[in-house]
Amino acid sequence: MQTHCAFRIGKPMSLHDQVALALRRLRSGSSLITTGDSSGTHHSMVPQVTWTFVEAIERMGIQHIKWPSTENELMEMKSMF
């Protein structure tokens, strides 16, 4: 994730701060301004952090996410919900 992200007060955002901001934006669907205001960041920082997070999940998560390849795997997966 980006290391040059900062809160409005100038404090750098930690990795955890950036992940929290991205998850808040993805979960809520709120506007950039609302998300930025509620987290203490400028609204222009919200899409940058969110996009970086999504790209990281795409790159790193692909090895952990897979579709069931057999009928048994599919049924087992369905039974978990």
N, C-alpha and C positions, 0 to 999 in steps of 0.2 A: 504494500500500500504506500501511498505517497507520504513522504516525511516532511514536506514543506507546508502542510496544512496547519492552519492555526485558528483559534477561537478569535472572536472580535477583540478581546482584551489583549491579544498578541501572544498568548500562551500557545505553544505548539501542541497539536493534537497527537496523542499517543496512538499506537496501532489499535488499542482497545476503543479509544474514542472514535476513531474512524469507522471501525466495524459497527459500533453502536449507532452511529449516525446513519450509515448505509442501511442497517436493518430497520431502523426507525422509519426511514423514507420508504423502503420497500413494503413494510408492514402497513403503514398508515395510508399511503397514497396521497398524503397531504401535499399541498403546494410547496414549491421550493422555499418560498418566503416563510410559510408557517413552520416548516421543518427547520430552517435556519434559525428563525427566531426562538423556537423552543429548545434548540441545542446550543445557542450562543455563538453561532457561526453566520457568516454572510451567506445569503442565498445562493451566490455563485459557486460557493464551495460544495454545496450539497450534491449537484450532479457529478462533479469531478470525483468526489469521494465514493459516491454510489457506483459509478461506472468502473472505477478501479477495483472496487470490491467484487462486482459481478464478473469482471474479467479474471480476477484471481480465483474465484470459485470455479469458473469455467475451466481454467488451466489446471488447477490442482484437484478439483473434484471429479474430473472425468474418470480417474482411476478407481473411484469409490462408487460411482453411479452407473448402473447397468440395467438394461431391460431383462426381464426373465427370458430365458432361451428355450425353456421346455414348458409343457403344460403343467407339470408338477410344480415347477418354480413359480409359475403364474398363480396357481391355486394357493400355494403356501403364502405368497405375497398378499393375495386378496384376503386370506384369513387373518392377517394382522390388522386389518382395518375394520 
